[in-house]
C-alpha cells in the first residue's frame, strides 16, 4: 500500500482543523509493525481519523466510557467522507447519551504505521475538549473525578 492516499487524506484533515481551531499541538509519531498487524490496521481503508472527546461538566468531572479494564474518553473512528467534529459529537452521544458542545481542539497526533515491507499508512488522531450541552448519562458511561489516561 502506498502512503500517498492516506497521507493526502490526513494532510487535508489537518488543514481543515487548522482553519477551524487556533493553538493546538500537533505530534507526529511512527510505529513499525509486522505484516499481519499492518494488514489489520489497513483493513478499513476509509478510516482516516480517530477522535476522542474529553467532556467536562461544571464540576470538572470527565465523561468516560469503559475501555477494557479502565476508562476512556468517548469517541471512535471517522471515515474519509464524514465531517470530523460532527461525527465526534455523534459518537459521544451514541456512546453516552450526552450531547457535547465542542469548545476546542486540544491536540492532534499524526501516526505513520510502517511495515517491514516498506508499506505505510497514515492516520490522524484528534482530542477535542467539550462540555455537556444536552442529554443525560446513560450507563455504562459515567462522570469521574479523574480524566482517563491520554487516549493518543
C-alpha positions in Angstrom: 0.0 0.0 0.0 1.3 3.4 -1.0 1.4 6.0 1.7 0.2 8.6 -0.8 -3.6 8.3 -0.4 -3.7 8.0 3.4 -1.1 10.8 3.8 -3.0 13.1 1.5 -6.3 12.5 3.4 -4.5 13.2 6.8 -3.0 16.4 5.4 -6.4 17.5 4.1 -8.0 16.8 7.6 -5.2 18.6 9.4 -5.7 21.7 7.1 -9.5 21.7 7.9 -8.7 21.6 11.7 -6.1 24.4 11.3 -8.8 26.5 9.6 -11.3 25.9 12.4 -9.1 25.9 15.5 -6.3 28.0 16.9 -3.4 26.9 19.0 -3.4 23.2 19.3 -0.4 20.9 19.5 0.5 18.6 16.6 2.5 15.5 17.4 3.9 13.1 14.9 5.0 9.5 15.5 6.0 6.4 13.5 5.1 2.9 14.6 6.7 -0.2 13.0 4.6 -3.3 12.9 4.8 -6.8 11.4 2.8 -7.5 8.1 -0.1 -9.2 9.9 -0.7 -6.3 12.2 -0.3 -3.8 9.3 -3.0 -5.6 7.4 -5.3 -5.4 10.4 -4.6 -1.6 10.6 -5.2 -1.2 6.9 -8.4 -3.3 6.8 -10.7 -0.3 6.8 -9.1 2.0 4.2 -11.9 4.5 4.6 -10.9 5.4 8.2 -8.7 8.4 8.1 -9.1 9.6 11.7 -9.6 8.5 15.3 -11.3 11.1 17.6 -11.8 11.3 21.3 -13.8 14.0 23.1 -12.9 15.0 26.7 -16.2 16.2 28.0 -16.1 18.0 31.4 -19.1 19.1 33.5 -19.4 22.3 35.6 -17.7 20.4 38.5 -14.7 19.5 36.4 -15.6 15.8 36.2 -14.8 13.9 32.9 -17.3 11.9 31.0 -15.9 8.4 30.5 -16.8 5.0 29.0 -15.4 1.6 29.9 -12.3 0.5 27.9 -11.1 -2.9 28.8 -10.0 -2.8 32.4 -10.1 1.0 32.7 -11.9 4.1 31.4 -11.5 6.2 28.2 -12.8 9.4 26.7 -15.7 8.6 24.3 -15.0 8.7 20.6 -14.1 6.4 17.7 -13.3 6.1 14.0 -14.1 8.7 11.4 -14.3 7.8 7.7 -13.0 9.8 4.8 -16.3 11.2 3.9 -17.6 12.0 7.4 -17.3 15.5 8.9 -14.8 15.3 11.8 -16.4 17.3 14.6 -20.0 16.3 13.7 -19.0 12.7 13.7 -17.1 13.1 17.1 -20.3 14.7 18.6 -22.5 11.9 17.3 -20.1 9.2 18.6 -20.2 10.7 22.1 -24.0 10.9 22.1 -24.3 7.3 20.9 -21.9 6.0 23.5 -23.0 8.1 26.5 -26.4 9.8 26.0 -24.7 13.2 26.4 -24.6 15.7 23.5 -21.3 17.6 23.8 -20.6 21.1 22.7 -17.0 21.1 21.4 -15.1 24.2 22.6 -11.6 23.5 21.4 -9.1 21.1 19.9 -6.5 20.0 22.5 -4.2 18.0 20.3 -3.7 16.2 17.1 -1.3 13.3 16.5 -0.3 12.1 13.1 0.6 8.5 13.2 2.5 6.7 10.4 2.3 3.0 10.6 5.3 1.3 8.9 5.6 -2.3 7.8 8.8 -4.2 7.1 7.6 -4.5 3.5 8.0 -0.6 3.3 4.3 -0.1 3.3 3.0 3.0 5.2 -0.4 4.0 6.4 -1.2 7.4 7.9 -3.9 8.3 10.4 -4.9 11.4 12.3 -5.9 11.2 16.0 -7.7 14.2 17.5 -8.5 15.0 21.1 -11.3 17.6 21.5 -12.4 19.4 24.6 -16.1 19.9 25.2 -18.8 20.5 27.8 -22.2 18.8 28.0 -24.9 20.7 26.0 -27.8 18.3 26.4 -28.8 14.8 27.3 -28.0 12.7 30.4 -25.5 10.0 31.0 -26.5 6.5 30.0 -24.7 3.6 31.7 -22.2 2.2 31.4 -20.8 5.8 30.8 -20.3 7.9 33.9 -18.8 11.1 35.3 -15.5 10.6 37.1 -13.3 13.0 39.1 -10.1 12.0 37.3 -9.9 12.1 33.5 -8.7 8.9 31.8 -5.2 8.4 30.5 -4.2 10.2 27.4 -6.0 8.5 24.5 -3.3 9.1 21.9 
